Amino acid sequence: MEMPCKSDEAKRQMVREIHAYYHDKVKPLVDMDRFRCMYRSEDAINWYTSSCFIYNIINKALRTEDTRVSYTFRYFIIDLCNFLKEQAIITRAQFDKPCRVYRGIKLDREEIEQLSVGTLIATNGFWSTSRDLNDALVQR
């Protein structure tokens, strides 16, 4: 049985998954109830950047390539991707050349040695970045 990505049932699946994941933590469950009642597609980025209950579980699913959880969160991930696509179009229109962004992250020596300058780095998740180097360094 195929299930639409933006159905009420897809949202209920996501809510059930979050309740199971955070079953013993009050704040995420309170936030989840607020999300369940108030969420709108155009608010996806605000929920993602301000509420760790969504950020943590989605990034964990993407980092570990957990397809079951990723599928369960399709309701939200689609909205977030659509927002990011729209922002990419707006950003490209504002800049006539690529703009530089920064990401503060701690890496082990082994991880650093595996990187090469000028090569593409592929990720399996969403990265928060800043155009300000100092902001990125604080976020580490």
C-alpha positions, 0 to 999 in steps of 0.5 A, a space after each residue: 500500500 502506497 501512502 501519500 507524502 503529505 497526508 494526515 496519516 503521514 503526519 500521524 505516523 511522524 507524531 507517533 514516531 516522535 512520541 515513541 522516541 521521546 516518550 520519557 522527555 517532557 519538553 519535546 513532547 510538549 513541543 510535539 503537541 504544539 507542532 501537531 496543532 500548529 504546524 504549517 508547511 511554510 513554517 518548516 525551517 522555523 521548526 527545524 532550526 528552533 526545535 531540537 526535537 525535530 532537528 535531532 531525530 531527522 538528522 540522526 535518521 539521515 546520518 545513519 541512513 535509517 530509511 524507515 525513520 526517514 520515510 516516517 518523517 517524509 511529511 516534514 522533510 518534503 516541506 523542508 526540502 521545498 523551502 530550501 529549494 525556494 531559498 536557493 533560487 532566491 539566493 542565486 538571484 541575489 548573487 552574481 557569483 557563488 557566495 561563501 558560507 561557513 560551517 563550524 564542526 569538530 573533526 578528529 585528526 583522522 577525519 581531517 587527513 581524509 579530506 582533500 582541498 578542492 574536493 567535493 564533500 558529500 553529506 547525508 543530512 542538512 547542514 546549518 551554515 553562516 556567511 559569518 565565519 565567527 558565527 560558524 566557529 561559535 556553533 561548533 
